[in-house]
């Protein structure tokens, strides 16, 4: 019988379209996160990031967590779960209080944040995050630690991420059906950004493109926080399906072909390299079909071209342009396709790199790729113990409120002004 988990244990759970993965970690003596156990199972009950079959998803959650528990050597009771489906909305609220020039005390900050809770307007959606981002002192923006400074006016930008309620409730119910407590449900882009992006990148401005199996999330970071989101209902599983359909084979073999022989870039020698595939029917006597590697890459590039063009459109709609619109980071399982960064760089006309989880001690090589960035980021988020305004009790103080100020426009205007 496994023992109970010691104090300070963090368990991250990422329920995706293609896989369910779990990670048990603990903060080490030096402050680093140490991975104690990981688990993974195929996901069969999730479509485009949404739970479509609760029973199948629950089984995958149980098995993934159980595998991580066996490696760690103890049982866990709660998890930090990621939410990656479409419908995520990022917005900002701003409030300001009068201080009359006195020195800022902790009670002033607490009162400001308490009032900030009342400034949140989810517009019928479920709030996943409501966190203070940056403070302002007499109109000066970008202040991270106002405690101890003097000001006539103290303000705060509150970063809010909301989602459609039903998919979030389905995720919560599925995890609880597996006899696990849900500590919190985290928006996938927030977690992934913590795992793949440096603090400086998030401050200067960067686009994070997470190519999952069923969804691609395009998120923008500037001023240290997420300031824009777009979801595209296309993922790496669409490439797999295209291969299976084009060559009449099974999805499992198509996935294997994509991983071992696929690429985003073509070369002349691909016309001479042959790949043997079997038809997708139960006929052991059927002769394997011979195709060129060039034919496989052509199918991959057709779907990839569509996806990257959609990403380009999303970046334009999010106003990711000018000096701060130069860097794009690809992550998610789809970013493991060979040559995808070079291909995206040519199409987007921007600097592109593949983002992998970093900063974790003891992370197995099998879980060190971009497909596990969200899982690692969930652990980082939990370890950061973030302030959430939803848990604060509002206080009475003279406040000037402004809702939905369009964080993206202001932050990028400020960033451009610095160049």
C-alpha positions as semicolon CSV with decimal commas, in nm:
position;residue;x (nm);y (nm);z (nm)
1;X;0,000;0,000;0,000
2;X;0,142;0,335;-0,107
3;X;0,202;0,595;0,160
4;X;0,036;0,935;0,176
5;X;0,198;1,229;0,000
6;X;0,436;1,445;0,206
7;X;0,384;1,819;0,252
8;X;0,448;2,055;-0,037
9;X;0,362;1,808;-0,314
10;X;0,228;1,949;-0,641
11;X;0,043;1,733;-0,894
12;X;-0,022;1,871;-1,240
13;X;-0,279;1,715;-1,472
14;X;-0,305;1,798;-1,842
15;X;-0,610;1,652;-2,020
16;X;-0,555;1,690;-2,393
17;X;-0,709;1,562;-2,714
18;X;-0,440;1,298;-2,774
19;X;-0,304;1,226;-2,426
20;X;-0,367;1,266;-2,056
21;X;-0,048;1,333;-1,861
22;X;0,029;1,378;-1,494
23;X;0,332;1,503;-1,303
24;X;0,414;1,491;-0,932
25;X;0,674;1,745;-0,819
26;X;0,814;1,898;-0,502
27;X;1,018;2,208;-0,434
28;X;1,378;2,120;-0,355
29;X;1,608;2,269;-0,091
30;X;1,740;2,520;-0,343
31;X;1,395;2,633;-0,447
32;X;1,393;2,432;-0,770
33;X;1,108;2,202;-0,870
34;X;1,202;1,835;-0,858
35;X;0,997;1,587;-1,060
36;X;0,914;1,278;-0,852
37;X;0,688;1,092;-1,094
38;X;0,515;1,122;-1,430
39;X;0,238;0,932;-1,604
40;X;0,075;0,931;-1,945
41;X;-0,220;0,759;-2,113
42;X;-0,390;0,788;-2,448
43;X;-0,687;1,024;-2,445
44;X;-0,997;0,882;-2,613
45;X;-1,277;1,092;-2,465
46;X;-1,164;1,444;-2,561
47;X;-1,245;1,621;-2,888
48;X;-1,088;1,956;-2,979
49;X;-0,999;2,010;-2,615
50;X;-1,354;1,948;-2,492
51;X;-1,452;1,642;-2,288
52;X;-1,692;1,441;-2,505
53;X;-1,690;1,113;-2,310
54;X;-1,655;1,149;-1,935
55;X;-1,616;0,778;-1,863
56;X;-1,328;0,729;-2,108
57;X;-1,156;1,045;-1,989
58;X;-1,194;0,946;-1,625
59;X;-1,023;0,613;-1,691
60;X;-0,732;0,788;-1,863
61;X;-0,701;1,031;-1,570
62;X;-0,699;0,748;-1,316
63;X;-0,434;0,552;-1,506
64;X;-0,206;0,849;-1,575
65;X;-0,216;0,959;-1,211
66;X;-0,170;0,602;-1,088
67;X;0,143;0,563;-1,301
68;X;0,289;0,886;-1,159
69;X;0,201;0,769;-0,807
70;X;0,379;0,436;-0,855
71;X;0,697;0,614;-0,964
72;X;0,677;0,871;-0,682
73;X;0,597;0,604;-0,424
74;X;0,294;0,766;-0,264
75;X;-0,068;0,858;-0,333
76;X;-0,190;1,209;-0,409
77;X;-0,526;1,363;-0,334
78;X;-0,548;1,681;-0,541
79;X;-0,435;1,819;-0,876
80;X;-0,386;2,143;-1,065
81;X;-0,565;2,084;-1,395
82;X;-0,512;2,261;-1,727
83;X;-0,790;2,388;-1,955
84;X;-0,698;2,416;-2,323
85;X;-1,031;2,423;-2,507
86;X;-1,147;2,717;-2,716
87;X;-1,356;2,997;-2,573
88;X;-1,083;3,143;-2,351
89;X;-1,098;3,522;-2,325
90;X;-0,827;3,750;-2,186
91;X;-0,918;4,099;-2,062
92;X;-0,810;4,360;-1,812
93;X;-0,977;4,575;-1,552
94;X;-0,815;4,883;-1,397
95;X;-0,891;5,051;-1,066
96;X;-0,728;5,338;-0,882
97;X;-0,747;5,472;-0,525
98;X;-0,658;5,810;-0,373
99;X;-0,372;5,803;-0,119
100;X;-0,309;6,177;-0,074
101;X;0,067;6,134;-0,089
102;X;0,116;5,904;0,207
103;X;0,347;5,606;0,209
104;X;0,195;5,288;0,065
105;X;0,131;5,027;0,332
106;X;0,028;4,665;0,285
107;X;-0,323;4,752;0,396
108;X;-0,348;5,000;0,106
109;X;-0,255;4,728;-0,140
110;X;-0,496;4,483;0,022
111;X;-0,777;4,739;0,004
112;X;-0,700;4,810;-0,362
113;X;-0,704;4,441;-0,452
114;X;-1,021;4,386;-0,252
115;X;-1,193;4,656;-0,454
116;X;-1,043;4,512;-0,769
117;X;-1,248;4,203;-0,715
118;X;-1,560;4,413;-0,771
119;X;-1,423;4,553;-1,099
120;X;-1,423;4,212;-1,265
121;X;-1,693;4,174;-1,527
122;X;-1,683;3,819;-1,677
123;X;-1,989;3,891;-1,896
124;X;-2,153;3,558;-1,825
125;X;-1,835;3,350;-1,845
126;X;-1,653;3,159;-1,571
127;X;-1,345;3,338;-1,436
128;X;-1,037;3,113;-1,427
129;X;-0,784;3,381;-1,329
130;X;-0,816;3,725;-1,172
131;X;-0,467;3,836;-1,082
132;X;-0,298;4,170;-1,021
133;X;-0,052;4,232;-1,305
134;X;0,120;4,570;-1,275
135;X;0,061;4,869;-1,049
136;X;0,056;5,239;-1,132
137;X;0,181;5,528;-0,918
138;X;0,037;5,868;-1,015
139;X;-0,005;5,742;-1,371
140;X;0,340;5,579;-1,392
141;X;0,286;5,229;-1,529
142;X;0,487;4,912;-1,492
143;X;0,539;4,919;-1,113
144;X;0,575;4,568;-0,972
145;X;0,629;4,640;-0,600
146;X;0,464;4,962;-0,477
147;X;0,500;4,879;-0,106
148;X;0,686;5,153;0,083
149;X;0,667;5,416;-0,193
150;X;0,478;5,747;-0,175
151;X;0,198;5,834;-0,417
152;X;-0,114;6,043;-0,452
153;X;-0,286;5,770;-0,652
154;X;-0,228;5,396;-0,653
155;X;-0,375;5,182;-0,931
156;X;-0,359;4,823;-1,046
157;X;-0,418;4,642;-1,373
158;X;-0,610;4,320;-1,305
159;X;-0,557;4,042;-1,555
160;X;-0,872;3,836;-1,606
161;X;-0,905;3,513;-1,803
162;X;-1,253;3,369;-1,842
163;X;-1,399;3,072;-2,027
164;X;-1,732;2,921;-2,120
165;X;-1,872;2,764;-1,805
166;X;-1,993;2,424;-1,926
167;X;-1,659;2,286;-2,056
168;X;-1,487;2,396;-1,735
169;X;-1,752;2,226;-1,521
170;X;-1,720;1,907;-1,728
171;X;-1,344;1,907;-1,668
172;X;-1,392;1,960;-1,296
173;X;-1,653;1,684;-1,273
174;X;-1,439;1,437;-1,465
175;X;-1,140;1,488;-1,235
176;X;-1,354;1,462;-0,924
177;X;-1,511;1,143;-1,059
178;X;-1,159;0,999;-1,051
179;X;-1,162;1,071;-0,674
180;X;-0,924;1,365;-0,699
181;X;-0,975;1,712;-0,556
182;X;-0,931;1,998;-0,803
183;X;-0,709;2,262;-0,646
184;X;-0,755;2,494;-0,942
185;X;-0,823;2,490;-1,316
186;X;-0,556;2,682;-1,506
187;X;-0,580;2,827;-1,856
188;X;-0,333;2,633;-2,068
189;X;-0,163;2,941;-2,227
190;X;-0,079;3,080;-1,883
191;X;0,088;2,755;-1,778
192;X;0,265;2,699;-2,109
193;X;0,407;3,050;-2,105
194;X;0,563;2,989;-1,764
195;X;0,733;2,672;-1,890
196;X;0,860;2,799;-2,228
197;X;0,913;3,174;-2,202
198;X;1,164;3,370;-1,999
199;X;1,049;3,657;-1,781
200;X;1,218;3,899;-2,020
201;X;1,038;3,753;-2,321
202;X;0,702;3,789;-2,149
203;X;0,789;4,148;-2,065
204;X;0,919;4,259;-2,407
205;X;0,648;4,091;-2,612
206;X;0,621;3,746;-2,768
207;X;0,361;3,527;-2,937
208;X;0,318;3,172;-2,807
209;X;0,161;2,928;-3,053
210;X;0,059;2,603;-2,886
211;X;-0,016;2,338;-3,149
212;X;-0,213;2,069;-2,972
213;X;-0,370;1,760;-3,120
214;X;-0,711;1,918;-3,172
215;X;-0,663;2,291;-3,105
216;X;-0,403;2,558;-3,169
217;X;-0,396;2,842;-2,917
218;X;-0,228;3,169;-3,015
219;X;-0,150;3,382;-2,710
220;X;0,036;3,711;-2,680
221;X;0,247;3,818;-2,384
222;X;0,360;4,175;-2,312
223;X;0,431;4,369;-1,998
224;X;0,481;4,041;-1,815
225;X;0,130;3,908;-1,869
226;X;-0,094;3,742;-2,125
227;X;-0,272;4,017;-2,319
228;X;-0,444;3,841;-2,609
229;X;-0,586;3,501;-2,705
230;X;-0,715;3,333;-3,018
231;X;-0,810;2,966;-3,063
232;X;-0,792;2,786;-3,396
233;X;-0,984;2,453;-3,430
234;X;-0,697;2,286;-3,615
235;X;-0,428;2,067;-3,463
236;X;-0,170;1,802;-3,532
237;X;-0,435;1,527;-3,540
238;X;-0,569;1,688;-3,858
239;X;-0,233;1,625;-4,024
240;X;-0,250;1,263;-3,910
241;X;-0,603;1,226;-4,048
242;X;-0,495;1,376;-4,380
243;X;-0,215;1,120;-4,408
244;X;-0,447;0,831;-4,320
245;X;-0,704;0,948;-4,574
246;X;-0,454;1,018;-4,853
247;X;-0,283;0,679;-4,835
248;X;-0,566;0,459;-4,707
249;X;-0,398;0,357;-4,385
250;X;-0,489;0,359;-4,015
251;X;-0,454;0,661;-3,788
252;X;-0,195;0,481;-3,576
253;X;0,026;0,409;-3,876
254;X;-0,031;0,759;-4,014
255;X;0,087;0,904;-3,681
256;X;0,395;0,686;-3,692
257;X;0,470;0,796;-4,049
258;X;0,435;1,160;-3,950
259;X;0,669;1,122;-3,651
260;X;0,942;0,911;-3,816
261;X;0,935;1,024;-4,178
262;X;0,739;1,349;-4,180
263;X;0,882;1,697;-4,216
264;X;0,765;2,051;-4,278
265;X;1,042;2,102;-4,535
266;X;1,102;1,922;-4,862
267;X;1,429;1,838;-5,039
268;X;1,509;1,685;-5,383
269;X;1,620;1,353;-5,234
270;X;1,272;1,302;-5,085
271;X;1,157;1,195;-5,434
272;X;1,387;0,892;-5,416
273;X;1,329;0,779;-5,056
274;X;1,050;0,521;-5,036
275;X;0,820;0,446;-4,743
276;X;0,628;0,119;-4,707
277;X;0,279;0,140;-4,557
278;X;0,007;-0,117;-4,511
279;X;-0,358;-0,053;-4,599
280;X;-0,585;0,035;-4,308
281;X;-0,779;-0,292;-4,322
282;X;-0,740;-0,626;-4,146
283;X;-0,573;-0,808;-4,434
284;X;-0,239;-0,958;-4,344
285;X;-0,180;-1,077;-4,698
286;X;-0,208;-0,734;-4,855
287;X;0,110;-0,604;-5,015
288;X;0,252;-0,289;-4,859
289;X;0,199;0,030;-5,052
290;X;0,515;0,211;-5,156
291;X;0,509;0,590;-5,151
292;X;0,783;0,849;-5,175
293;X;0,877;1,061;-4,880
294;X;0,801;1,360;-5,103
295;X;0,437;1,247;-5,131
296;X;0,408;1,225;-4,752
297;X;0,563;1,569;-4,702
298;X;0,329;1,717;-4,963
299;X;0,025;1,603;-4,764
300;X;0,175;1,739;-4,441
301;X;0,261;2,076;-4,594
302;X;-0,088;2,123;-4,738
303;X;-0,247;2,110;-4,393
304;X;0,044;2,294;-4,232
305;X;0,013;2,579;-4,480
306;X;-0,352;2,620;-4,382
307;X;-0,267;2,616;-4,011
308;X;0,019;2,867;-4,034
309;X;-0,193;3,101;-4,245
310;X;-0,460;3,086;-3,975
311;X;-0,191;3,167;-3,716
312;X;-0,082;3,464;-3,928
313;X;-0,441;3,587;-3,943
314;X;-0,476;3,551;-3,565
315;X;-0,155;3,750;-3,506
316;X;-0,286;4,031;-3,727
317;X;-0,620;4,036;-3,547
318;X;-0,434;4,056;-3,214
319;X;-0,225;4,348;-3,348
320;X;0,101;4,160;-3,300
321;X;0,315;4,382;-3,521
322;X;0,590;4,642;-3,519
323;X;0,910;4,611;-3,312
324;X;0,746;4,392;-3,048
325;X;0,589;4,160;-3,306
326;X;0,906;3,981;-3,402
327;X;0,933;3,665;-3,198
328;X;0,710;3,359;-3,211
329;X;0,753;3,048;-2,996
330;X;0,599;2,720;-3,111
331;X;0,509;2,456;-2,855
332;X;0,264;2,169;-2,804
333;X;0,288;1,822;-2,955
334;X;0,253;1,960;-3,308
335;X;0,576;2,156;-3,263
336;X;0,768;1,827;-3,259
337;X;0,728;1,796;-3,638
338;X;1,070;1,811;-3,800
339;X;1,153;2,147;-3,956
340;X;0,837;2,322;-3,840
341;X;1,021;2,623;-3,691
342;X;1,205;2,693;-4,017
343;X;0,882;2,655;-4,215
344;X;0,688;2,889;-3,985
345;X;0,969;3,143;-3,990
346;X;0,956;3,161;-4,369
347;X;0,577;3,201;-4,381
348;X;0,537;3,437;-4,085
349;X;0,845;3,647;-4,157
350;X;0,937;3,647;-3,789
351;X;1,191;3,481;-3,562
352;X;1,053;3,141;-3,464
353;X;1,183;2,886;-3,216
354;X;1,044;2,572;-3,056
355;X;0,966;2,609;-2,685
356;X;1,037;2,321;-2,449
357;X;0,982;2,298;-2,073
358;X;1,282;2,410;-1,873
359;X;1,377;2,465;-1,513
360;X;1,263;2,125;-1,383
361;X;1,502;1,886;-1,210
362;X;1,456;1,515;-1,278
363;X;1,223;1,557;-1,576
364;X;1,238;1,238;-1,788
365;X;1,362;1,285;-2,145
366;X;1,035;1,140;-2,272
367;X;0,849;1,429;-2,110
368;X;1,097;1,702;-2,201
369;X;0,952;1,787;-2,543
370;X;0,719;2,073;-2,640
371;X;0,419;1,839;-2,606
372;X;0,463;1,846;-2,227
373;X;0,516;2,220;-2,183
374;X;0,167;2,276;-2,042
375;X;0,215;1,997;-1,787
376;X;0,541;2,152;-1,665
377;X;0,386;2,498;-1,661
378;X;0,101;2,380;-1,438
379;X;0,359;2,275;-1,180
380;X;0,534;2,613;-1,207
381;X;0,204;2,796;-1,166
382;X;0,113;2,596;-0,857
383;X;0,457;2,651;-0,705
384;X;0,433;3,029;-0,758
385;X;0,132;3,045;-0,522
386;X;-0,029;3,331;-0,719
387;X;-0,263;3,591;-0,571
388;X;-0,619;3,542;-0,691
389;X;-0,861;3,826;-0,636
390;X;-1,159;3,590;-0,637
391;X;-1,070;3,489;-0,282
392;X;-1,045;3,843;-0,144
393;X;-1,315;4,020;0,054
394;X;-1,389;4,370;-0,082
395;X;-1,339;4,675;0,139
396;X;-1,483;5,025;0,122
397;X;-1,258;5,291;-0,028
398;X;-1,292;5,571;-0,284
399;X;-1,213;5,402;-0,613
400;X;-1,210;5,504;-0,978
401;X;-1,296;5,199;-1,189
402;X;-1,246;5,138;-1,557
403;X;-1,347;4,805;-1,709
404;X;-1,223;4,631;-2,021
405;X;-0,965;4,894;-2,115
406;X;-0,813;4,690;-2,396
407;X;-0,488;4,577;-2,235
408;X;-0,337;4,465;-2,564
409;X;-0,358;4,805;-2,733
410;X;-0,216;5,001;-2,440
411;X;0,062;4,758;-2,362
412;X;0,182;4,737;-2,718
413;X;0,162;5,115;-2,759
414;X;0,377;5,148;-2,450
415;X;0,621;4,887;-2,578
416;X;0,650;5,058;-2,915
417;X;0,719;5,389;-2,746
418;X;1,025;5,238;-2,584
419;X;1,189;5,158;-2,921
